[in-house]
Amino acid sequence: MSIGYPASHMSHRSSSPLPSEPPQRGQHSAECQGIPTRALPGTFSARVIRLPIQREKREFDAAAGPRSRPEEVIGQARMRTGHVAMSVETTSFDMLAFKLARHRRDQGVHPHPYGQRSSQSLPAIKIRRDTHRSRPGPGRPGMVTLGMVAMTLGSLEVASSGPRQARRAPGATGARRGTRQPVTPTSGGPMCGIAGMASTSRPDPELVRRMCDMIVHRGPDGDGFHSDEHAALGMRRLAIIDVATGDQPVYSEDGRIVAVFNGEIYNFAELRRDLAHRGHRLRSAGDSECLVHLYEEHGADMVHRLRGMFAFALWDRDRERLILARDRVGKKPLYWRSDHASIWFGSELKSLVQDRGMDREIDPVALHHYLTYRYVPAPWSIYKGVHKLPPGHVLTWERGQVTTRRYWQPDRTPRPVTDEREEAERLRELLLEATRIRMVSERPIGAFLSGGVDSSAVVAAMAMQSGDQVKTFCIGFDDSLYDERHKARMVADRYATDHHELVVTTDLLDVLPRLAWHFDEPFADSSAIPSFYVAQMSRRHVTVVLNGDGGDECFGGYQRYALMNQAGRIPAMPRALEAVSARAGALLIERSGYKSAMRQLGRLVRFAAESPSRRYACLMSCFTPEQKFEIYSHGLRDRLAGVDSYRLLEELFQDSSATTDLARVLEVDTATYLPYDLLVKVDITTMANSMEARSPFLDHHLLEWAAGLPDSLKIRNGQTKPLLKQAVAPWLPQELLHYPKQGFGVPLAAWLRGELRDLAHDLLTDGTARDRGLFRPSVVRGLLRRHAAGADHSDRLWALLQFELWHRAHAVPGGPVMTEIGCPASRA
């Protein structure tokens, strides 16, 4: 029986395969008035010239409101975008953003921050490979790039190669080629993404197309759409497996069930065999099509049969039911919002905000939690009324009604262990298998190699099971405190990998705007910077990378776990001394160097005044509750009175099935820090470079096995990961096993006293920031002043700076806004 689909229900577009060289673009030219420059796509250059303030400056000031000081105009250029020329004269990010926004308004340009760009149009990156300077590109130091501007832009069409082709009429079918320029491996446009809506009335297919256009970076290889009387689904595809026939959406035999999917199902071959045995006809050779047939067999319980990383949407036309689901640990993101009559969803927030009916109002509670944890935890998002679907959850929308349920939680009851050597052998077996199934790809594959135990073990497992030379990638800094390249080289030499290194000596103005745009919410983990650079380097060579994420949460790898064990032995402190202890600990931390003994002592002193759950929340916090309420404006303080961010972790501690504090901490990290910090960082930075990242340690079989290990195999005598180190000792150089954990950090405190000092001061104290009325300017200035004098406030300043960069990158007229504060800008 042939399978047919109504023409009005499905369309598909694809673009050419990724070329090995950047496409040549001739439609972008740059010319300074009176100053010859090179014609560069997506960039303009200007010699520094001081010019009188022009009419545009006055118009900008009138629109922007009071300014902290007059701005000087230092550059003048003409830039041609497509067939439209525009003038730019500015030094202020705000002013340039205003002029470009006005230009877009006048020309009716469809907003897209980066458009279809060649590798030459990326923000400049000053990077050294090994010990040699890389060849300077068009974005060399001294030139202004559009990436530098994006920190205050919400939308910018920077690389249109001429007028965009007219979109097909609704209901048109067939593949469409040539509508987009091919995306090169270095062009910075990521992997799979989904978006869509369901409604009790007619959906809006054109809205779904716009939603997918905003995440083209997640899938440059093609797109596909479905629409019917109550649902519209769309997707962007990065082809990894079944490149030839793995298009989406996918349908059941009768067309009743349709799905769009982001991720990889590693047991798809086994699932396909079982489904074929049950009589299902599969038209492709990949994993996506399994979803619709599994749903026919098992309903929403199908998620229990999936082994992999995923976020998917499945539409049941007969029942008018939409199923949204995320993988067990949250490798793949999924946002949603509903007004009961309709529901909208997407892999990224920038898709959902394409709906003009959505209020882009900042959720003050989400901001409150962000300042504590450096990320916005689920179910919140930074926008009020928009939610993250938590990891290991299924959402069902049926004719206007929304329900969510958790489908996975590992059992942390410790099992008896009689022979550690047997456990070490079992760990090796599980890691080898988890690595092997993640090496299936039709595209080039490699690994991030930081030099830590986890990533080194993954590289070893790859090398032992691969017939080809493993490609490895490492990032480093000139500051030895943050550089681990020497450790990575030991592993690379042992397994003769094709090893690549970069030393980042970057002008951060190049990368911060781009990260602010890609991270749809404020995100204050500074290791996003090296993560982005190592992904960018890797994408020149591979499409898929394996990493060591999850090893610390599985096997007790963070020093804070040992610290929590030590703090657990401290007797309860008299209540009268709690406040004194907390303050003394905070002062020791503030006045101590990074990773110093005094800093550790300060943490212990502060812990003594708290319960185990609040001790851990305090350890993980950026701003303490007292520090947040000190910096808040009066209006924001009143709005958030009684909201306790530490309660999030307290409730997880209380609900935990674990029987010890260490096991509870591991469970809490797996439910919070791992999915909302580490995995968000990896997902965004790899997808920003059209890559797929896979994590063998996050295989749920391995996670479930590790959850039942006793504490003594995770922390022993203050040492971390004893069982994992014993298991991989035959694989790795012995000295590597005894290095203290270094982490993937950056010299943030030094940056904020050096190259980022002026940027932080300007962005956090100018009129734009003050007029938001969120933070007290005097407190912000005090943090900047004390940090410059030697105290370490880098975490808090970075969180404030990332919020400000996010706000300016995603700002639109009238939003994002905070309507419930209801107070004028604080000048205190």
N, C-alpha and C positions, 0 to 999 in steps of 0.2 A: 504494500500500500504506500503510495507516495504521500508525502506530508506537505501540505501547503499552508501558507499563512496569508491572511487578507492583506492586500496591498496597503490599506490604511493603517495597519497595525505595526508595521515594521519598516525601518529604513536603516541603512548602514553606510557609513563613510569610512574610507581608509586613505592613508597617505603613503607616500613612497617609503621604502625601508630607509633606515638611518644611513646616510652616506658616511664615507670615511673622512671626507674633508668638508669644511664649512661651505655652504652654498654662497655663491657670489651675489651680492645685492647691489644694485646700482641706483636704487630709488631714494637713498638717503644721502644727502650731501650736507656738509657743514662749511660755513664760510663766515669768518669774522669780518666785520665791516672794516676794510682797509688792512686786514691782516690775513695773509694767505695761510690756509690750514689744509690738512689732508681730508679727503672725503671719507668719512668713517660712518658706518651704519650705527645709528642709535647713540652717537656721542656728538658733543660739540666741544671745541676748545676756544679759549680766549686768553690773550695776554692780559695781565692785570692792569686795568685802566680805571682811574677814578673819574667818574662822570658826575655831572650835576644831577640832582634828583629830578626825575621826569614826572609827567602826568600819571604814569602807571604807578609810581611810588605813592603819590598822594591818594590815588584811588584805592591802592592796597591798604594804606593806613586807615582810610575811612571805613573800609569793610572789616578790617581786623580789629578795630577798636584801639584802646590805649596801648602804647608800646613802652617798653622799659627804657629805650634809648633810640635815637635816630639810627637808621641803617644806612650804610654807605653802598652805593652802587659801584661795583668794581669790575664788572665784565659786560661786554656787549657782543652779541653774536646774532647771526641769523641762522635758523635751523629749518631745514626742509623735511617734513614728515609726509611721506607719500607724495602728493602733488600740492600740498598746502604749506606755505612758508609762514614763519612766525618770528617775532623778535623777542629776545630775552635780554634783560639787563638787571643784574641782581648780585648780591652776595648772600642775601638772607634766604635760607631754605623756605621760610614761610612765604616770602614775597614771590619767589620763583614758583612755588606751588600754586599761589594765587593766580599768577599770570598764565600758567599752563592750564589750570582749571578753567579760567575765563576763555582761553583759546578753544578748549574742548567744547565749552558751551556754545561759543560763536560758530564753530565749525560742525557741531553735531557729531563729534567723534565718539564712537562706542568705547567705553572705558576698558582698558586692559593694561595692567601695570607694566608688563614686559613684552606683550605681543609675541610675534613669531620672530625670534631674534637669531642671528648667527652668533657663533662663538665670539666674534669680534665685538659684538655690542654688549657683552656682559660687563658688569662693573669691574673696574680694574682690580687685579690682585697682585700685589708685590710679593712674590714667593721665591724662595731659593730652593732648588732641587739639589739634594746632597749638599755639596759645598760650593756649587756654582750658581750664579744668578740665571734664572730662566730668561729667555729672550723677551725683552720688553714688548708688550703688545700695544694696541692702540689706546688702551686705558692706562698709559704709563703715568707715574707721578707727575703732577703739574697740570694734568688735564682734568676737566670736569666731566663726569659721566652722569647719565641719567639715573644710574643707581644711587648716586649721592643725593639726588633730589627726592627719591622715592620715600625717604623717611617722613616727608610731609605731604606726599601725594597719596591719594586713595586710588586713583586710576589714571593710567597714562598709556596712550598708544604710541609705542616707540619704534616699532619696526614694521609697519605696514609696507608691503612691497608693491603698493599701488592700490587702486580701488578694490575693495573686497567683493568677491563674486556674489551675485544675488543668491540668497538661499532658495532652495527648492520649495515649491508650493507644498502645503501640508498634504500628506498622503502619498507624496512621490516616493518611489522605491529605487533600489539598486545602489551600487557603490558609487561614490563620488570622489574622483581623484583630482588632484591639482588645486584644491581649494586652499591648501596650506603649504607653506614651504616645508621641506623635510627638516626635522630637528636633528642636529648633529649630536654626537656623544658628549660634546663639551658645551652644548648650548644651554643647559640648565633647565630642562623641562621634564618632570618626573614620570611616575608610573600610574597604575590603574586608579580610577576614581569613578564614583557613581553619584547620581542625583536623581531626584524625581518627586512626584507627589501623587496622592490619591485623594478623592473627594466624593462627597455624596452628590455633588453636581458635576458639571463638565470640568475637567482639568485644563490646564494651560500648557500645551505642548511647546509653544514658543518660549515660555518661561523656562522650561526644562532644558531647552537647547541653550539658552543663555547661561543657565546654571552649569552646564557641561563646558561651555566655552571658557568659563572662569577657572576650570581645573584641567585645561588642555595640557598643562605641565605634568599632570599625573599620568597621562596616556597619550603620547605623541603618535602612536601607530594607527589610530583610527577611532571612530566613535560609532555608536549605534543607539537607536531609539525605538520605543514602543509607545503607542497611545491608543486608548479606547475611550469608551464613554465615561469611565470613572478613574482612570489612572494614566499617568504618563511617566515612563522610566527612561533614563539615559545613562550612558557610560562613556568613559574615555579609556582606551586600552594601550598598555605597554605589553607587547607580545613576548612572552617568555617560553611558554610551553604551547604546543600546537599552534605555531605561528601561522600556518597556512589556513587552518579551518576553525580556529578558536574564536570566531566573532561572537559578539553579544548584541542584543539580548538573546537568551536561550529559551526554548519553548518545550512544553510537553508535546506528545504526539498529536493530541487534539487541539493544541493551541490554548487550552484553558489556563495553564499555569505558565507564567513568564517570570524570568529573573535576570537581574544584573548583579555582577559579582566583582569584588576587589580582593585579591589575595592569591593564595596558592593552597590547594588541597593535596597533601603529599601522599595520601593513600588512595588517590583517584583510580589507579589501575585496579586495585582490589574492589573498589566500589563499582566500577564499570562492569567487571566480571559478574558480580553479584546481581546487578541490575539486568544485565543481558540474560542471565539465567532465569530471572523472574519474568522475562518476556518483553522488556523495554527495548525500544529501538533507539540507539544513539547515533546521531548524524556526524558528530565531530570526534576528534581523537584526544580531547583535553579534559580538564576537570570541571569547567563551569556547568556543562550540561547535566552533570550528576545531580545538581541541586533540585531541579524540577522533578526528576524521577524519584529522588529520595523523599521529596515532599509528598508525592502521590502515595508512597509506601508508608511513611511514618508521620506525616504531618509536621508540625513545628518541632517535634522530638528528633527530627533528622539531624539537628546540630550535634547530638551525642555521637554520631557516626563519622563526623568530620575530624580529620587530623591535619591541622595546618593553621594558617593565619588567614583571617577572612573578615570581611564585612559585606553583607549582601542584602538585597531587597527582593522579595518574591511576592508576586501579585497573583491572587486566586480570583479569577474573574467571576466565577459562579457565586462564590460566597462574598464577593466584594471585600476581600480581606487582604491586608498588606502585612507581611512578615518582615521585620528588620532584625538582624542578628549580628553580633560581634564574636570574634574568637575568644577563647578562654582567658587569655591574659591581656588582650587589648592591643595586639600588634597593628591592627587596622582601625582607623578612626571612623566614627559615624555620629553626625549631628542630626537633630530633628526638632521640629516644632509643630504644634497642632492648635487649631482653634475649634476642634471637635468636628466641625463640618469637613475640614480638610487637614491633611498632614503633609509636611514637606520634609525632605531628608537630603543629606549630602555628605560626601567624604570630608568636605571642608566648609567652614563657615562662610567663606566668600561666595559659595554657591547659594546659600540660603538668603543672603542679603540682596540677591538679584530680584527678589520679590519686593516690589515697591510698596506692598501692603504691610511689610514687616517694620515694626518700630525698632530702630537701632538705638535702643536705650541701654546704657550700661547698667548691669545689675550690681548694686552696691555691695551685696553679700558676696558675690563672686570676686569683686575687687578686694574685699576684706580677706577672703581666703587666699587670694593670690599673694598678697603682701606677707602672709604667713609662710606659705609653702613654695613660693616662686612659680607656681602654676595654678591654673583654675581646675579644681577637682570636679569629677562627675558627681552628681548629675548636672551641675551648673555649667553654663558657658558665660563668657563675659557679657553677652547680651541677654537682657531679661526676656524670658519666655522661650529661649532656645536652650536645648538640653543636649548633653552628651549621653549616648547610650553606654552604660558601664560595661566593662569587659565581662564575658561570660553571661550575658543577658540576651533575652529575646523580647522584642516588642511586637505586639499584635494590635493593629488598627483595624477595626471591623465596623463599617457603617457609622463612623464617628466616634467610636469608643476605643480608648487606648488602655492597654494593660501591659505591664512588663513583669518578667520573672527571671530569676537567676537560675541558670541550668548547670553551673559547675562551681565546686569549691572542694579543694583537696582535703583529705582527712589527715590531720596532723597528730593523730595519736601515735606516740613513739612505739615502734616494734622492737622486740628483743634482738640484739646482735651478739652472736657467739664468736664470730670470726671476722675481724676487720679485713683480712685479706680477701675473703670471699666477697665482702661488700665492695671493696675496691675493684675487684674483677668485674662485678656486675655493673658498676658505674662505667667502667671502660666499654663494656658491651653496649650499654644504653647510649653512651655518647657517640660511639662509632656508628650505630644504626641511625641515630637522629641526624648525624652529619651526612651520612650516605644518602638518605632520602631527600636531603636539601641540596644535593649536588646535581639533581636532575634539571636540566635546562637546555634549551636550544640556542641560548645566547652565551657569550663568554662569561666565565665565573671566576671570582677571586675571593679574597678575605681581607678584612681589616685586621691588622696585627699591631696592637699597641705595645706589646712586650709584657703584658700582664699574664697571669696564669691562665685565665679563661680563654682569651683570644689565641694564646699560644697552643693550648690544648686543641682548639678547633682546627687550627692550621695543621697540627700534627695528625689529627684524625682525617683531614682532607688528603694530606700527602700520602698517608698509608693506604688510601682507597682510590687514588686517582692515577690514571695512566699518563696524565699530562703534568707538566710542571705547574705547580700552584703559583698563582700571582698574588703577592701580598703588598699591602699598602700601609704606610706609617706616616704620621705627622709629628713634627717636633718643633721645639722653640730653642732659641739661643740661651735662654735661662735654664740652667741645669736642674733647677728645682722642679721644673715642669716637663723635662725632656726625658723620654724613655726609649729613644732610638737605639741606644746601645743594647738594650735588652731584646728589642725586636730583631736586631741583627743576629743575635745568638741563635734564635729559632730559625730565621731565614737561612743562615749558613748551615745549620744542622740538616735542614730538609731541602737545601739547594733551590729555594723558591726564586721566582722572578720578582725581586724585591724593589719596591719604589718608595722613596722618601721625599717629603717636602718639609722645609723649614719655613714657618710662617713668620715673616717680618712685615706684616701687612699694614697698610693705612686702613684703619678700621672704618673710615668713612665709606669705604667701598663695599663692605660686607654687611654692616649694620642695617642699612636701609633695605637691602634685599631680604635679610632675615625677618625684619619687621613686617614685610609684606607677606612672606610665606607663612609665618606663624600668625594665624588668624586671631590669636589671643595674646595678651601679654605673657611673655615667657622669659624667666630670669635665670635660667641655667646657662652660665657663660660658656660651658663646654660645647654649646651649639656652634660656636665659632670654629674650633678645630674639627668638629664633626662635619661641618659644611665643607671645609677645605679638603679633608681626606676623601669625602664623597666626590667632590669635584675632580680631584686628581684621579681617583679610581675610574670614573666614568669615561675617561679617555681610553681605557683599556678593557673594561668589562661592563656588563649590564647587571650582573647579580653578584652580591657579596655576602659572605657569611661573617658573623661576628660572635663575640663572647658574651653578649647581653644575657642576663639571667643567672650567670654562674654565682654571683655574689648572693643573690636572693635565695638560690637553691641551697648553697653550701656554707653560708655564713662568712662572706668575704669582706664585709666592711668593718673597719676598726670600731665603729660605733656599736656594733653588736657586742664586742668584748667590753666596751665601756659600759654598756647597759648591764652586763653581768657584774662588773665591778660595782656599779651604782646600786645594784640590787642588794648588796651586802651592807650598805650604809643603813644604820638604824634610823627610824623615824625621828624627825627633828621636832622639838617643841614648837607649837604653833606660833608662839610669840617671836621666834627667831626666823620664821619662814621668809618674811619680807627682807630681812637683813641678809640672809643667805642668798636669796635670789639676786639682790642688787650687787652684792660682793662678787658673785660669779659672773654677772654681766660685765662688771668693770674689768675683771681679769681677762675675759675674752676680748673685750674691746681694745685693751692696751697691750695685747700679746701678739706676737708674730704668727704667721700662718704655720700650722702644725707644730707649734712650740709646746713645751711641757707646761708652761704657765697657762696656755689656752686650754689644755686638757684638764688642768687643775680647776680652772674656772668653770668648766662644764660640770665637773664632779660636785663642786660647791653649790652650783645652781640646782643640780639634780636633787641634792639632799632635801630640799624643801618641797618636793613634789611626789605624787603617786607615780608608779611605773609608766602609766599611759601618758601622763602629763610630762614626765621626764623625757619621754621619747618625742613627744610633740615639741617640747622646748628645744631639744637637740636638733630637730629637723626644721626649726622655724628660722625665717629671715628677720622679720620684725616680731618682737614679743608683743603680747596684748598691750602692755603699757606703752611701748614705743609707737604702736599704731595709733592709739588714742591721743598720744602727744602730738603726732604730726597731722592728724585729721583737722580739717576746718570744723567750726562749731556745728554747722549744718550736717556734715557727714558723721560727726561724732554722735549727734542726737539720733540720726537715722539708724546707726549700727549699735546703739546701746543694747546690751543683752545678747548680742551675737558673739558666740565664743567659737573661734576656729579650732581650738584644741578639742572641742567636743567630737569632731569628726573622728579623730584617732581614738578618743576614749570609747566611743560607741563600738568601733571595730575591735578594740581590746575586749570589751564586755561580750561581744557576740562571737568571739573566737572559740573554736573547738580545741585549741591548743591547751596544754596543761602546764607550760612553763612560760616565764616572761620572754625568754629568748625565742621560743617558737612563736609566741604571739607577735613579737616584733617582726620576724620573718614573714608572717602572714600579712601583717599590716603593710609592710613594704611591697609585697607582691600585689596588694590590692590598691596601693596609692602611688608611691614613689616610682615603682616600675612602669605602670601604664601611663601615668599622667606627666611624668618627667622624662625618664629614659627612652621609652618607646615613642613618645611624641617627638622627641628630639631626633631620633634616628629616622622615623618615618618622614618627617618634614625635610630634613637635610638630604636624605637620599633621594626622595622624590623631587626635590628641587634640582636634582641632577639626572633625572630619568633613570633611576636605579631602583632595584629591589634588594632589600636587606633581609636576610634570613638568620634565625637565631637557634642553633641546635639545643642550647641549654633551656630554651622555652618550649621544647617538645613536651606535651602534657603528660606523656608516659614517664618521662624523666622527672618532671616536676612532682608528679604524684608519688613516685618512688622516693625522691629526696625528702618529701614532706614527712615521711614516717621515720626518718633517721633520728636517733637520739641526739640531744644537744652536744654530747661529748665528741661527736664526730664532726661538729660544725665549729665549735669554739673549745679550745683545750689549753689551759694555762695561759690564757690571754692571747693565744695564737689563733689565727683565722684559717678556715678551710682545711683542717688536718686530713680528712678523708679524701677530698679532691686532690690535694697535693700528693698524698700517698698513691692514689690511683694513676696519676699522670707522671709520676716520677720516672718511670721507664721511658717516657716519651720526650722529656724536656731536659735541658741543661740543669744540673743540680743547683748552681748558684742562682738561677732564676726563681727557684722555689722559695728562696729565703730572703729575697728583696722585700722591703715593706711596700704595701700597696700605695701606689702613687696617685691613681685616679687620672681623669682626662681633663685636668684643669688648665687655666690660663693665668698669667700674671696680672690678675684683675686690679689688685690694689695699686700696683705700679702704673698700669695704664691710666687709672683714674687720677694719678698724680702727674702723669706725663701727657701722652698724646691725646687722651680723652678728657683731660681736665677742662679745657675751654668748652668743648662740646657739651659736657655734662652741666657746666655752669650755665651756659647760654640756654639750653633746652629746659632746664629745671627751674630757672628763675625769670625767664622772659615773660612778657605780658600774656602770651598765649597760654602758658602753663598756669599763671596766676589767675587768669580769668575763668578757669574751670571751677574754681572755688572748692577744690577737693582737699588740698594740703595747705598747711600754714607756711607761708614763704619764709618766715623767720626760722622755723625749725629746719626747713630744707637747706637754707643758707648755712645754718649751724653745722649740719652734717658735712656739707662740702668743705667748710672751713676747718673743722677738726680732722677730717680725713687728709686734707692737704698738709696739716701740721704733723701728721704721723700716726694718729689713731686709725684703726682699720674699720671703716664703715663701708667697705667696698660692696658687700652683699646688698645692703639696703640702698645704696646709691644706684647700683646696677638695676635693682628691681624698679625703682622710680624711673630711671632712664628708659628701661624697656617699655614700661607703661606709656611714657610720653612718646617714644618712637612709634609704638603701636597705634596710639591715638592719632598721630599725625599721618601715618601711612594709610590708615583706613578711614580717615575723616571724610565726611561728605557735608554739604551744606545742611546745617541744623543737626548734625550728629557725627559720631556717637554722642549721646547726651546723657545727662543724669538729671532727670526731671524731678525726682522726689526730694532732692536736697533743698531746693527752694530758698537758697541764700545767695547774696551777692558774693563776689570774689573776696576771699579773706585777704587782708593786707597785714595781718598781725605777724 
